[in-house]
Amino acid sequence: MVWIAAARMNTYAAAFSVSRKGRIVDRIDAMKVFVAALGEGSLAGAGRRLGKSPAAVSRAIAFLEDHVGAELLHRTTRSIKLSEAGERYAGACRRILTDLEEADMAAAGERSAPRGTLTITAPVAAGENMLGPLLDEFMERYPEVSVRLHMLDRPANLVDEGIDVALRIAHLADSTLVALRVGEVRRVLAASPRYLDGHERIAQLADLAAHSLIAMTHFGTDSWSFGPLPGSIVPRTVQLAPRFTVNSIRAAVASATRGRGVVRVFSYHVADEIADGSLRILLAGDEPVPLPVHLVSPHGRLAVPKVRAFVDFALPRLRAEFAQRETMCAPRAGLPESCGLELPAIPKPRTRGRARGA
């Protein structure tokens, strides 16, 4: 790891070499200002974050634009926006600064304690319900680490967007990212007992056509895909004519709980409602294959103490949390394709796995 980081440093040193003394330091510092401005959404925010005056921030951006010969940011009095050239340059700056940080950490070795800003991304619901409380505990344990949590219902480019760790719920493609398996989640149909008692029985997928459906942009507003029939490999599709369409998981679940219709969500979204009986899972036998959940990180980032500390801290807790929520929603013999009984807490796993993924 040390010799790789050193090789990268030599490459960067050659690339940054200029005739004027000290320019290499100025250029790296200007890149830090540029990346901070993007993260904060304004030049003033970058100044506050880095402890620099507005004039110093403006000079740093102007220096970079003069060096590359193109405008990097479109500025207004209230906001900034990347130009086309700026989008390309931002990704390169983040990679360079990440490699420099890794070189510093590799040289420091075990003497380096977790510190600095940890950037994480997760789906909105998982970020609010699972990572939020976990991060409070993590920051209490590691007071020199600050956290930036981006809750996004889209896959972020970890390298180009400067993200250390992401929580991903999806089948992963092969890549150079490192993936650590957390668990799996199901895509489930759910409705309230109140709704089910007042409407025709839902015994098969075709019955959904006669019911009020609650659709979300996350799970499709035109159609839902389900597992194939026994002996087939072709997924089944149900065309939708939703009564209510919303882009918020919380709002969709609340509507279903109030008896407004049938909703489709991930199992962890409704684990509490299933456990207390306010929702029931429907047609569990028709569900598609569960989706895996991973923590993913760019190759080499796990060597950075703040990233390693977070992964070691979060992985067993997230595994236990997802496992318990899946158990809360598992169909049981004798129950109507749902569960509503109180479950004992599941012991936190002690093992830690490693896999490759995207």
C-alpha positions in Angstrom: 0.0 0.0 0.0 2.8 2.4 0.9 4.7 1.9 -2.4 1.5 2.3 -4.4 0.7 5.6 -2.7 4.3 6.7 -3.1 4.2 6.0 -6.8 1.0 8.0 -7.1 2.6 10.9 -5.3 5.6 10.8 -7.7 3.2 10.9 -10.6 1.3 13.9 -9.1 4.5 15.7 -8.2 5.6 15.5 -11.9 2.2 16.7 -13.0 2.1 19.6 -10.6 5.7 20.7 -11.2 5.9 24.3 -12.5 8.6 26.9 -12.7 7.4 29.1 -9.9 8.4 28.1 -6.4 5.7 26.7 -4.2 3.1 26.4 -6.9 2.5 22.7 -6.2 1.2 23.6 -2.7 -1.0 26.4 -4.0 -2.6 24.1 -6.6 -3.4 21.3 -4.2 -4.8 23.8 -1.8 -6.9 25.4 -4.6 -8.3 21.9 -5.4 -9.3 21.5 -1.8 -11.2 24.8 -2.0 -12.9 23.8 -5.3 -14.1 20.5 -3.9 -15.2 22.1 -0.6 -17.2 24.7 -2.6 -19.0 21.9 -4.4 -19.7 20.0 -1.2 -21.1 23.1 0.6 -22.9 24.5 -2.4 -21.3 27.9 -2.2 -18.0 29.8 -2.1 -19.0 31.2 1.3 -19.6 27.7 2.6 -16.2 26.6 1.4 -14.6 29.5 3.2 -16.4 28.7 6.5 -15.5 25.0 6.2 -11.8 25.6 5.5 -11.4 28.7 7.6 -10.5 30.9 4.6 -11.7 34.4 3.8 -14.0 35.0 0.8 -11.2 36.7 -1.1 -8.9 33.7 -0.6 -11.6 31.3 -1.8 -12.2 33.4 -4.9 -8.5 33.6 -5.6 -8.2 29.8 -5.4 -11.0 29.2 -7.9 -9.7 31.9 -10.2 -6.2 30.3 -10.0 -7.6 26.9 -11.1 -9.6 28.4 -13.9 -6.6 30.3 -15.2 -4.5 27.2 -15.0 -6.9 25.0 -17.0 -8.0 27.8 -19.3 -11.7 27.3 -18.8 -14.5 28.4 -16.5 -15.1 25.7 -13.8 -18.1 27.3 -12.0 -21.0 29.4 -13.0 -21.5 31.8 -10.1 -24.4 33.8 -8.8 -24.8 35.7 -5.6 -26.5 32.8 -3.9 -25.2 29.6 -5.6 -22.7 27.9 -7.8 -23.1 25.4 -10.7 -20.5 23.3 -12.4 -19.7 24.0 -16.0 -19.1 21.2 -18.4 -15.4 21.5 -17.9 -15.9 21.8 -14.2 -17.7 18.5 -14.0 -14.8 16.7 -15.6 -12.3 18.5 -13.5 -14.2 17.9 -10.2 -13.9 14.1 -10.6 -10.2 14.4 -11.2 -9.7 16.7 -8.2 -11.5 14.3 -5.9 -9.4 11.3 -7.1 -6.2 13.3 -6.6 -7.1 14.5 -3.1 -8.3 11.0 -2.1 -4.9 9.5 -3.3 -3.0 12.1 -1.3 -5.0 11.3 1.8 -4.4 7.6 1.4 -0.7 8.3 0.9 -0.6 10.2 4.2 -2.5 7.5 6.0 -0.3 4.7 4.6 2.8 6.5 5.8 1.3 7.1 9.2 0.2 3.5 9.6 -1.2 2.4 12.9 -0.3 5.7 14.6 -3.0 7.5 12.7 -6.2 7.7 14.7 -9.6 8.1 12.9 -10.1 11.8 12.2 -11.4 14.0 9.4 -14.7 14.1 7.5 -16.4 10.8 6.6 -18.7 11.0 3.6 -21.5 8.4 3.4 -24.5 7.9 1.1 -27.5 5.8 1.6 -31.2 5.5 0.5 -33.4 8.0 2.2 -35.4 5.6 4.3 -32.3 3.6 5.4 -30.4 6.8 6.2 -33.2 8.1 8.4 -34.2 4.9 10.2 -30.9 3.0 10.5 -27.8 5.0 9.8 -29.0 8.1 11.7 -29.0 6.5 15.2 -26.0 4.5 14.3 -24.0 7.6 13.3 -24.9 9.4 16.5 -23.3 6.5 18.4 -20.3 6.4 16.0 -19.5 10.1 16.4 -19.7 9.9 20.1 -17.2 7.1 20.1 -14.9 8.9 17.6 -15.1 12.6 18.5 -12.4 13.6 15.9 -14.5 12.3 13.0 -17.2 14.4 11.4 -19.8 12.9 9.1 -21.5 14.1 5.9 -24.5 11.8 5.1 -26.1 12.2 1.6 -29.4 10.4 1.5 -30.0 9.7 -2.2 -32.5 7.3 -3.9 -30.0 6.9 -6.8 -26.6 5.2 -7.1 -23.9 7.8 -6.6 -20.5 7.6 -8.3 -18.3 7.1 -5.2 -15.0 8.2 -6.7 -16.2 11.2 -8.7 -18.5 12.4 -5.9 -15.9 11.9 -3.2 -17.8 9.4 -1.1 -16.1 7.0 1.3 -18.9 4.5 2.0 -22.3 3.8 0.5 -25.1 1.6 1.6 -26.4 -0.1 -1.5 -29.6 -2.2 -1.9 -29.2 -3.8 -5.3 -27.5 -6.6 -7.2 -24.0 -5.4 -7.7 -22.0 -5.4 -10.9 -18.4 -6.4 -11.0 -16.1 -3.4 -10.4 -13.0 -2.3 -8.4 -15.2 -1.2 -5.5 -15.1 -3.4 -2.3 -18.4 -4.7 -1.1 -19.2 -6.1 2.3 -22.5 -7.9 2.6 -25.0 -6.7 5.1 -28.0 -8.8 4.4 -31.0 -8.8 2.0 -34.4 -7.3 1.7 -37.6 -8.3 0.0 -39.9 -6.3 -2.2 -43.3 -6.8 -0.5 -46.9 -6.0 -1.0 -48.7 -4.7 2.1 -52.1 -3.4 3.2 -53.9 -2.7 6.4 -56.4 -5.1 8.1 -59.0 -2.3 7.8 -58.5 -2.1 4.0 -58.4 -5.9 3.6 -61.6 -6.4 5.6 -63.5 -4.0 3.4 -62.4 -5.2 0.0 -62.3 -8.3 -2.1 -59.8 -11.0 -1.1 -56.4 -10.8 -2.8 -55.4 -14.4 -3.6 -53.4 -13.9 -6.8 -51.6 -11.1 -8.7 -54.5 -10.7 -11.1 -56.7 -9.6 -8.1 -54.7 -6.4 -7.7 -56.5 -4.9 -10.7 -59.6 -4.5 -8.6 -57.9 -2.7 -5.8 -56.6 0.7 -4.9 -52.9 0.8 -5.4 -50.3 3.1 -3.8 -47.4 3.6 -6.2 -44.0 5.2 -5.7 -41.4 6.4 -8.2 -38.9 4.1 -6.4 -40.8 1.0 -7.3 -42.5 1.9 -10.5 -45.6 3.8 -11.3 -46.6 2.0 -14.5 -46.0 -1.6 -13.6 -44.7 -4.0 -10.9 -42.5 -7.0 -11.6 -42.9 -10.3 -9.7 -41.2 -13.7 -9.5 -41.9 -16.2 -12.3 -44.3 -19.1 -12.0 -42.8 -22.5 -10.9 -40.9 -24.0 -13.8 -40.5 -20.7 -15.6 -37.7 -18.1 -15.6 -39.9 -15.3 -17.0 -40.9 -12.6 -14.4 -44.5 -11.7 -14.3 -45.6 -8.0 -14.7 -48.7 -6.3 -13.3 -49.7 -3.1 -15.1 -50.7 -0.3 -12.8 -53.5 2.2 -12.6 -52.6 3.6 -9.2 -55.1 5.6 -7.1 -52.3 7.4 -5.3 -48.8 8.1 -6.6 -46.1 9.7 -4.3 -42.3 10.1 -4.2 -42.0 9.5 -0.5 -41.7 6.1 1.1 -42.9 7.5 4.5 -46.0 9.0 2.9 -46.8 5.8 1.0 -46.5 3.6 4.1 -48.6 6.0 6.1 -51.3 6.0 3.4 -51.4 2.2 3.4 -51.6 2.2 7.2 -54.6 4.4 7.1 -56.4 1.9 4.9 -56.1 3.7 1.6 -54.8 0.8 -0.5 -52.1 -1.7 -1.3 -48.5 -0.5 -1.3 -45.2 -2.0 -2.5 -42.1 -1.4 -0.5 -38.9 -3.0 0.8 -39.6 -5.2 3.8 -37.5 -3.1 6.1 -39.7 -0.1 5.3 -42.7 -1.8 7.0 -41.2 -4.1 9.6 -42.5 -2.1 12.5 -46.0 -1.8 11.0 -46.0 -5.6 10.3 -44.9 -6.3 13.8 -47.6 -4.2 15.4 -50.3 -5.5 13.1 -51.1 -2.2 11.3 -50.1 -3.8 8.0 -50.1 -7.3 6.6 -47.9 -8.7 3.9 -49.7 -10.1 0.8 -48.8 -12.7 -1.8 -45.4 -13.5 -0.3 -45.1 -16.5 -2.6 -45.1 -14.2 -5.6 -42.2 -12.0 -4.6 -39.1 -11.7 -6.7 -35.7 -12.8 -5.5 -34.6 -10.7 -2.5 -32.1 -7.9 -3.1 -28.8 -8.0 -1.4 -27.6 -5.1 0.9 -23.9 -4.1 1.0 -21.6 -1.5 2.3 -19.4 -0.5 -0.6 -16.3 1.6 -0.7 -13.7 2.6 -3.4 -10.7 0.3 -3.5 -8.1 1.4 -1.0 -10.4 3.6 1.1 -10.7 0.9 3.8 -7.1 1.6 4.7 -8.0 5.1 5.8 -8.6 4.9 9.6 -11.9 6.9 9.6 -13.3 4.6 6.9 -12.0 1.4 8.6 -13.4 2.5 11.9 -16.8 3.2 10.5 -17.0 -0.1 8.6 -15.9 -2.1 11.6 -18.4 -0.2 13.8 -21.4 -0.3 11.4 -21.2 -3.7 9.7 -22.2 -5.9 12.7 -24.9 -3.4 13.8 -26.4 -3.1 10.3 -26.4 -6.9 9.8 -28.3 -7.4 13.1 -30.7 -4.6 12.2 -31.5 -5.9 8.7 -31.7 -9.5 10.0 -34.2 -8.6 12.7 -36.4 -6.6 10.3 -36.4 -9.4 7.8 -37.4 -11.9 10.6 -40.2 -9.5 11.7 -41.6 -9.7 8.1 -41.1 -13.4 7.4 -44.3 -15.4 6.6 -45.1 -18.0 9.3 -47.2 -21.1 9.2 -50.7 -20.5 10.4 -50.6 -16.7 9.9 -52.2 -14.9 6.9 -49.0 -14.3 4.9 -47.9 -11.8 7.5 -46.6 -11.5 11.0 -47.6 -9.3 13.9 -46.1 -11.0 16.9 -43.4 -9.5 19.1 -40.0 -11.0 18.3 -36.9 -11.4 20.5 -33.9 -9.4 19.6 -31.4 -11.1 17.3 -27.8 -11.3 18.6 -25.4 -9.1 16.8 -23.2 -11.1 14.4 -19.5 -11.2 15.3 -18.1 -12.2 11.9 -17.2 -9.9 9.1 -17.2 -10.8 5.4 -15.6 -9.3 2.3 -16.6 -9.5 -1.3 -16.2 -7.6 -4.5 -18.9 -5.6 -6.1 -20.1 -2.2 -7.4 
